[in-house]
Amino acid sequence: MCPPGLCGKRPKTGTEGTNDRMDTEHVADRKKEKEPKFSLLEGQECLRVRELWESCFGEDGPVFTDYYFQMKAPRNTGLILETDEKIVSMLYLTPYCLRAGRNLCSSSYFVGVATRKEYRHRGYMARLLAESLKLLKQRRQPFAFLMPASPKIYEPFEFVYIYDRPVWKARKLLEDLLGCKSQRLPLEAKNEGWSLLREEDCLETAEFANVFLEKRQQVFVQRDASYYYILKKEMDASNGGIFLLREGGRITAYVAAASSEAGIEVQELLAETGMGETAAEEQEQRKPVIMGRIVSVTDMFSLLSSRKDGEVWLYLKDELLEENTGLYRIKTENTMCMARYQGGGDFSENSGERFPNSRGFYSCMASGLTEFVFGRKTAGEVFTAAGFPDKESLEEKQGWEILNAIIPLRKVWINETV
């Protein structure tokens, strides 16, 4: 994985959602308390939050928690709020290297966002989110992502859905692909050609997955041998496994599955044949699972491409990451996109010399820009035009043509859970 850069945590009963920045109860009592201190943790320092993690995510059990703090936490960046006695609020940033269009970029997965029960409803989640986004902007990460327990928790922070995950039918996979009837793991692959992944298979599996995904997706986590070594440990800790199908001596499909009290969950299926589609639910083939958010606007636009050369001016309003608020000059040339920050401030239709004469500009919120660059909404649904000579001006028409020619990163594939 690239170095830098619940959410990623499997949705459970609302630990993240208990942070309501608008709540004001017990304000009088809080005035007597000292504000908790903010600290940034790196690498092994992240092991400090284990007690709070177990308090908030105790349903994971000791096996999975041991796996997480041995394999994942030491690679993370942690942001915490602590009193003299204990850590009261936490947030992990898990670094991932992503393929985005024609580029590789670093991104971060927000994981294990939680606050100790007696310290909730004090705005600590908002503070940690704001601090983490500032940090990621300094690291020039284009965007960050998470898996929410509920989208309503993160919508006020301008996170929006960017990925709908296929819903694979575990029973059909087990019976049709692996030849197993049990709904509980561990399993044995009984059909000819299927086998459990071994450590020596990790590099070959990564090579298969990267080639497979590059042909079909625009955004996905770049795989390597370490990726599958860690994923194998995760599936083992979840009473599951990774199953490979070989045909003619090479890998043509794999399934990663985990088991819980509720049964088997298929985390990912990649298959060169049609088995991936036939294993999906007939009525609900996809479910929104991953939310994302723009972090560095200039670096985000560098991942995009365009079908038309030109230039437009964009005013962005970002209420959480104020450093993003301001005017950008968007230029498209030779299929490439570039964004240059032109300065902050509160711009309006009458902003005068800050805009080129008769050019006008387009405006949007950070959430809208995220929806646009990931193809969830069109330019017309996101941007508002202002400052043009008249509503039907040639300049405004040409601006819309340039915006509509930008090719969004619509094909996203992010199935990581921690």
LOZATOR-110290 format. One line per 5 residues: for each residue x negated, y negated, z negated of C-alpha. Coordinates in nm, 3 decimals. Each point is the difference from the previous one (the first is absolute). Layout:
residues N
X/Y/Z; ...
//
This chain:
residues 418
0.000/0.000/0.000; -0.111/-0.358/0.059; -0.105/-0.189/-0.311; 0.199/-0.319/-0.049; 0.193/-0.097/-0.024
1.542/0.573/-0.756; -0.039/-0.048/0.198; -0.225/0.276/0.135; 0.111/0.196/-0.292; 0.288/0.233/0.075
0.325/-0.183/-0.082; 0.105/0.086/-0.351; 0.238/-0.154/-0.248; -0.070/-0.368/0.023; -0.324/-0.093/-0.170
-0.092/-0.266/0.252; 0.355/-0.129/0.020; 0.003/-0.088/-0.363; -0.201/-0.315/0.071; 0.244/-0.286/0.051
-0.180/-0.333/0.033; 0.327/-0.188/-0.045; 0.076/0.151/-0.340; -0.017/-0.245/-0.292; 0.112/0.200/-0.302
-0.204/-0.020/-0.317; -0.176/-0.313/0.121; -0.020/-0.142/-0.353; -0.175/0.312/-0.130; -0.245/0.000/0.289
-0.120/-0.351/-0.075; -0.153/0.140/-0.317; -0.198/0.257/0.199; -0.325/-0.060/0.184; 0.021/0.038/0.375
-0.168/0.323/0.110; -0.339/-0.032/0.169; -0.044/0.085/0.368; -0.281/0.238/0.097; -0.121/0.152/0.325
-0.117/0.363/-0.010; -0.218/0.174/0.258; -0.083/0.369/0.042; -0.052/0.185/-0.327; 0.144/-0.295/-0.195
0.340/0.100/0.140; 0.003/0.301/-0.233; 0.084/-0.241/-0.281; 0.367/-0.009/0.101; 0.064/0.371/-0.046
0.187/-0.042/-0.330; 0.241/-0.253/0.155; 0.035/0.216/0.312; 0.100/0.302/-0.210; 0.241/-0.216/-0.198
0.177/-0.125/0.314; -0.041/0.302/0.229; 0.007/0.287/-0.250; 0.222/0.208/0.227; -0.301/0.064/0.226
-0.136/0.249/-0.250; -0.361/0.060/-0.108; -0.111/0.191/0.312; 0.089/-0.276/0.246; -0.120/-0.274/-0.236
-0.336/0.177/-0.039; -0.028/0.022/0.378; 0.084/-0.368/0.042; -0.252/-0.127/-0.253; -0.271/0.230/0.129
0.046/-0.050/0.373; 0.188/-0.325/0.066; -0.031/-0.250/-0.285; -0.383/-0.029/0.015; 0.034/-0.121/0.362
0.253/-0.271/-0.084; 0.008/-0.362/-0.097; 0.213/-0.062/-0.307; 0.167/-0.318/-0.123; 0.117/-0.006/-0.360
0.139/-0.227/-0.270; -0.112/0.086/-0.351; 0.032/-0.121/-0.356; -0.263/0.052/-0.270; 0.154/0.339/-0.074
0.106/0.153/0.333; 0.062/-0.027/0.373; 0.359/-0.117/0.052; 0.033/-0.019/0.380; -0.184/0.161/0.291
-0.029/0.022/0.377; -0.231/0.215/0.211; -0.127/-0.079/0.350; -0.098/0.316/0.186; -0.225/-0.074/0.300
0.075/0.157/0.336; -0.160/-0.031/0.342; 0.273/-0.043/0.262; 0.007/0.027/0.374; 0.206/-0.299/0.119
0.033/-0.037/0.374; -0.352/0.013/0.143; -0.165/-0.088/-0.330; -0.097/0.144/-0.335; 0.085/-0.211/-0.303
0.000/0.025/-0.377; 0.330/-0.008/-0.185; 0.121/0.065/-0.353; 0.281/0.210/-0.137; 0.170/-0.138/-0.314
0.030/0.292/-0.242; 0.125/0.050/-0.355; 0.141/-0.347/-0.060; 0.126/0.017/-0.358; 0.046/-0.193/-0.323
0.021/0.135/-0.353; 0.365/0.020/-0.103; -0.009/-0.259/-0.275; -0.177/-0.253/0.228; 0.234/0.013/0.298
0.206/-0.291/0.140; -0.280/-0.251/-0.056; -0.118/-0.060/0.355; -0.311/0.217/-0.033; 0.071/0.190/0.320
0.024/-0.325/0.198; -0.329/-0.119/-0.147; -0.184/0.321/0.090; 0.147/0.005/0.351; -0.107/-0.360/0.060
-0.352/0.066/-0.130; -0.034/0.317/0.208; 0.109/-0.172/0.321; -0.253/-0.281/-0.059; -0.270/0.263/-0.046
0.096/0.184/0.319; 0.005/-0.324/0.196; -0.357/-0.068/-0.119; -0.085/0.347/0.133; 0.163/-0.093/0.332
0.246/0.286/0.000; 0.272/-0.057/0.262; 0.283/0.155/-0.202; 0.077/0.213/-0.305; 0.263/0.269/-0.049
0.188/0.195/-0.266; 0.271/0.259/-0.059; 0.274/-0.164/-0.209; 0.225/0.165/-0.255; 0.254/-0.254/0.131
-0.047/-0.260/0.277; 0.179/-0.261/-0.212; -0.297/-0.006/-0.237; -0.242/-0.120/0.269; 0.221/-0.204/0.232
-0.043/-0.315/-0.217; -0.374/0.034/0.066; 0.065/0.014/0.378; -0.077/0.368/0.049; 0.208/0.156/0.279
0.032/0.352/0.138; -0.255/0.080/0.271; 0.025/0.382/0.020; 0.289/0.247/0.021; -0.117/0.350/-0.084
0.138/0.313/0.169; 0.212/0.213/-0.231; -0.123/0.355/0.045; 0.220/0.290/-0.108; -0.212/0.202/-0.239
0.211/0.315/0.033; -0.025/-0.006/0.380; -0.375/-0.053/-0.019; -0.045/0.284/-0.243; 0.213/0.249/0.188
-0.071/-0.093/0.362; -0.362/-0.109/-0.018; -0.157/0.176/-0.294; 0.224/0.305/-0.028; 0.076/-0.066/-0.370
0.343/-0.004/-0.163; -0.090/-0.139/-0.341; 0.080/-0.361/-0.084; -0.280/-0.009/-0.255; -0.373/-0.020/0.049
-0.268/0.135/-0.010; 0.065/0.174/0.328; -0.181/0.232/0.232; 0.010/-0.053/0.375; 0.148/0.320/0.142
0.046/-0.086/0.366; -0.284/0.084/0.235; -0.239/-0.290/0.054; 0.086/-0.190/-0.321; -0.247/-0.022/-0.289
-0.070/-0.214/-0.306; -0.258/-0.274/0.052; -0.342/0.073/-0.147; -0.263/-0.261/-0.082; -0.199/0.101/0.307
0.306/-0.086/0.217; 0.016/-0.365/-0.113; -0.214/-0.156/0.275; 0.172/0.195/0.279; 0.341/-0.096/-0.140
-0.100/-0.367/-0.008; -0.117/0.014/0.362; 0.328/0.161/0.105; 0.208/-0.257/-0.190; -0.188/-0.305/0.134
0.030/0.113/0.363; 0.366/0.093/-0.051; 0.095/-0.330/-0.165; -0.203/-0.225/0.231; 0.206/0.127/0.295
0.333/-0.066/-0.173; -0.033/-0.275/-0.262; -0.130/-0.356/-0.026; -0.060/-0.011/-0.377; -0.117/0.295/-0.210
-0.257/0.088/-0.265; -0.325/0.104/0.164; -0.081/0.355/-0.114; -0.335/0.157/-0.088; -0.114/0.314/-0.184
0.019/-0.183/-0.335; 0.363/-0.096/0.072; 0.105/0.366/0.031; -0.220/0.114/-0.287; 0.185/-0.247/-0.227
0.341/0.079/0.153; -0.061/0.370/-0.063; -0.069/-0.078/-0.367; 0.319/-0.207/-0.011; 0.212/0.277/0.148
-0.160/0.254/-0.234; 0.083/-0.225/-0.297; 0.357/-0.025/0.131; 0.040/0.380/0.020; -0.013/-0.021/0.377
-0.238/0.041/0.288; -0.114/-0.096/0.350; 0.079/0.257/0.268; -0.180/0.017/0.336; 0.116/0.158/0.324
-0.270/0.119/0.240; 0.061/0.094/0.359; -0.286/0.106/0.223; -0.241/-0.063/-0.286; 0.089/-0.367/-0.049
0.238/-0.186/-0.231; 0.328/-0.093/0.167; 0.210/-0.089/-0.307; -0.015/-0.053/-0.372; 0.248/-0.043/-0.286
-0.070/-0.164/-0.337; 0.257/0.092/-0.263; 0.046/-0.051/-0.374; 0.236/0.164/-0.250; 0.196/-0.138/-0.294
0.306/0.082/-0.208; 0.215/-0.125/0.288; -0.163/0.241/0.245; -0.246/-0.049/0.285; -0.084/-0.334/0.158
-0.179/-0.008/0.333; -0.242/-0.291/-0.012; -0.115/0.022/0.361; 0.035/0.218/0.307; -0.214/-0.044/0.312
0.069/0.242/0.283; -0.092/-0.003/0.368; 0.315/0.195/0.088; 0.361/-0.102/-0.061; 0.008/0.152/-0.346
-0.040/-0.343/-0.160; 0.327/-0.121/0.149; 0.194/0.322/-0.062; -0.101/-0.005/-0.367; 0.151/-0.345/-0.058
0.347/-0.052/-0.141; 0.258/-0.017/0.279; 0.210/-0.274/-0.157; -0.271/-0.212/-0.164; -0.325/0.041/0.185
-0.181/-0.292/-0.163; 0.008/-0.171/-0.338; -0.160/-0.338/-0.085; -0.280/0.070/-0.250; -0.291/-0.245/0.043
0.020/-0.377/-0.049; -0.273/-0.235/0.112; -0.102/-0.362/-0.020; -0.227/-0.235/0.194; -0.309/-0.095/-0.202
-0.250/-0.166/0.237; 0.187/-0.158/0.291; -0.307/-0.055/0.216; -0.119/0.359/-0.043; 0.351/0.135/0.061
0.029/-0.174/0.337; -0.340/0.136/0.104; 0.157/0.349/-0.009; 0.269/-0.096/0.251; -0.003/-0.018/0.378
0.201/-0.191/0.258; 0.131/0.024/0.354; -0.029/-0.375/0.070; -0.264/-0.272/-0.043; 0.103/-0.314/-0.183
0.012/-0.196/-0.323; 0.262/-0.077/-0.266; -0.005/-0.173/-0.336; 0.141/0.179/-0.302; 0.091/-0.138/-0.341
0.008/0.273/-0.266; 0.154/-0.032/-0.346; -0.134/0.252/-0.254; 0.145/-0.055/-0.345; -0.214/0.256/-0.185
-0.333/-0.032/0.182; -0.010/-0.378/0.032; -0.337/0.009/0.175; 0.183/0.132/0.305; 0.245/-0.288/0.021
-0.081/-0.238/0.281; -0.043/-0.046/0.371; -0.158/0.258/0.232; -0.105/-0.027/0.362; 0.087/0.330/0.170
-0.187/0.069/0.323; 0.044/0.299/0.229; -0.262/0.067/0.266; -0.116/0.307/0.195; 0.250/0.217/-0.193
-0.149/-0.115/-0.333; 0.164/-0.203/-0.279; -0.170/-0.257/-0.222; 0.129/-0.215/-0.285; -0.184/-0.301/-0.139
0.106/-0.173/-0.320; 0.045/-0.373/0.061; 0.077/-0.117/-0.353; 0.259/0.010/-0.273; 0.275/-0.237/-0.096
0.374/-0.036/0.045; 0.064/-0.037/0.370; 0.332/-0.098/0.152; 0.135/-0.107/0.337; -0.138/-0.351/-0.060
-0.348/0.102/-0.103; -0.156/-0.224/0.261; -0.364/0.026/0.090; -0.048/0.341/-0.160; 0.156/0.159/0.310
-0.101/-0.042/0.366; 0.230/-0.247/0.170; 0.312/0.154/0.152; -0.108/0.353/-0.093; 0.218/0.062/-0.305
-0.046/0.298/-0.228; 0.166/0.313/-0.138; 0.052/0.081/-0.366; 0.072/0.304/-0.215; -0.045/0.154/-0.345
-0.267/0.259/-0.083; 0.259/0.279/-0.010; 0.125/-0.094/0.346; -0.350/-0.005/0.146; -0.062/0.348/-0.143
0.321/0.126/0.158; -0.105/-0.152/0.332; -0.354/0.141/0.017; 0.127/0.349/-0.091; 0.283/-0.012/0.253
0.286/0.004/-0.249; 0.144/-0.327/0.137; -0.037/-0.196/0.322; -0.150/-0.348/0.034; 0.348/-0.146/0.039
0.110/0.157/-0.327; -0.301/-0.124/-0.197; -0.119/-0.337/0.133; 0.166/-0.341/0.003; -0.107/-0.258/0.257
-0.042/-0.366/-0.095; -0.159/-0.320/0.126; 0.054/0.060/0.371; 0.124/-0.283/0.227; 0.338/0.168/0.032
0.157/0.339/-0.061; -0.032/0.114/0.361; -0.347/-0.142/0.062; -0.249/0.183/0.218; -0.253/-0.006/-0.284
0.234/0.182/-0.236; 0.092/0.255/0.266; -0.367/0.073/0.070; -0.063/0.036/-0.374; 0.269/0.263/-0.034
-0.147/0.186/0.298; -0.340/0.013/-0.171; 0.148/0.120/-0.330; 0.207/0.266/0.175; -0.309/0.120/0.189
-0.183/0.088/-0.323; -0.003/0.379/-0.039; 0.096/0.100/-0.355; -0.140/0.294/-0.196; 0.330/0.183/0.008
-0.127/0.360/-0.016; -0.105/0.040/-0.364; -0.090/0.331/-0.171; -0.079/-0.030/-0.374; 0.086/0.311/-0.206
-0.248/-0.046/-0.285; 0.163/0.010/-0.345; -0.278/-0.109/-0.243
//
